[in-house]
Amino acid sequence: MKKIIFILAIMIANYAIEAQIKTPQLSPKSTLTQFVGLTEVEINYSRPSARGRAVIGDLVPYGKLWRTGANENTTISFSDDVIIDGKTLAKGKYAIFATPKADSWEIVFYTKTDNWGIPSTWDEANVALRTSAKPETIDRKLETFTIGISNIDINFAYLELSWENTLVAIKFEVPTQKNTMKSIDKTLAGPTAGDYFSSAQYLFQSNGDIAKARTYVDKAIDMNADKPYYYFRLKSLIQAKQGDKKGAIETAKISLAAAEIANNQDYVKMNKESIAEWSKK
């Protein structure tokens, strides 16, 4: 009987450890992903609600730094450099902080994003960009703090912070024309050396058209001024697969010499082993 009770106690204890009570968060997490032109913008934040409290100027006091949300840092990331208030904000991830005032809000994009709330020690060196915006009064009350991206154009959009009857909008511009022209120029210029190399590698590894793989790797070598050792390594393998052991050995020697200069011992070893294997009668 004691043994049974002991086993049951162990089972109950294990269940208690593994069981997790789930309760709703008072400030639930939210993620927003939005493309503006060709630039991807992602926002991660926790959304507090008023729950009967006065918010702007009270729960969120004037003149004090606010975390712009709840819990851990509200973050925003841009896949490209953007322009805010005539200043460049480099692509990357930032924490957003705000200092509300009755007639103007100061918004800060901060490079350190792993704080819980406001940084314990504020470091001005982490301020990537600082801007200001005038608050607007909206005609309906928002119970829950909301960050959105609106008025989206291919060249710009507005980052909006809204709560209670207040909305603050910050315009940011994106490099759509620059990115589009870069894409057009790249596409119309034709495949790169890397494109030919990747194609040759795929055909070789998938037992595809080996003659076409040889053509592609030769084009890759011709187009790349650096003549990487791994390009020649792939060519030697393709030649060996075609039955051209003599050519494969000569190409592997080129790869070996370049790998030795680059001090890549893995490729040195692979080339030496291949040369030895292909040299056998």
Sequence and secondary structure as in RCSB ss.txt:
>XXXX:A:sequence
MKKIIFILAIMIANYAIEAQIKTPQLSPKSTLTQFVGLTEVEINYSRPSARGRAVIGDLVPYGKLWRTGANENTT
ISFSDDVIIDGKTLAKGKYAIFATPKADSWEIVFYTKTDNWGIPSTWDEANVALRTSAKPETIDRKLETFTIGIS
NIDINFAYLELSWENTLVAIKFEVPTQKNTMKSIDKTLAGPTAGDYFSSAQYLFQSNGDIAKARTYVDKAIDMNA
DKPYYYFRLKSLIQAKQGDKKGAIETAKISLAAAEIANNQDYVKMNKESIAEWSKK
>XXXX:A:secstr
 HHHHHHHHHHHHHHHHH       SS EEEEEEEETTEEEEEEEE  B TT  TBTTTB TTS B SSSSB  E
EEESS EEETTEEE SEEEEEEEE  SS EEEEEES    BSS SS  GGGEEEEEEE  EEEEEEEEEEEEEEE
S  SSEEEEEEEEEEEEEEEEEE  HHHHHHHHHHHHHH   HHHHHHHHHHHHHTT  HHHHHHHHHHHHHH T
T  HHHHHHHHHHHHHTT HHHHHHHHHHHHHHHHHHT HHHHHHHHHHHHHHH  
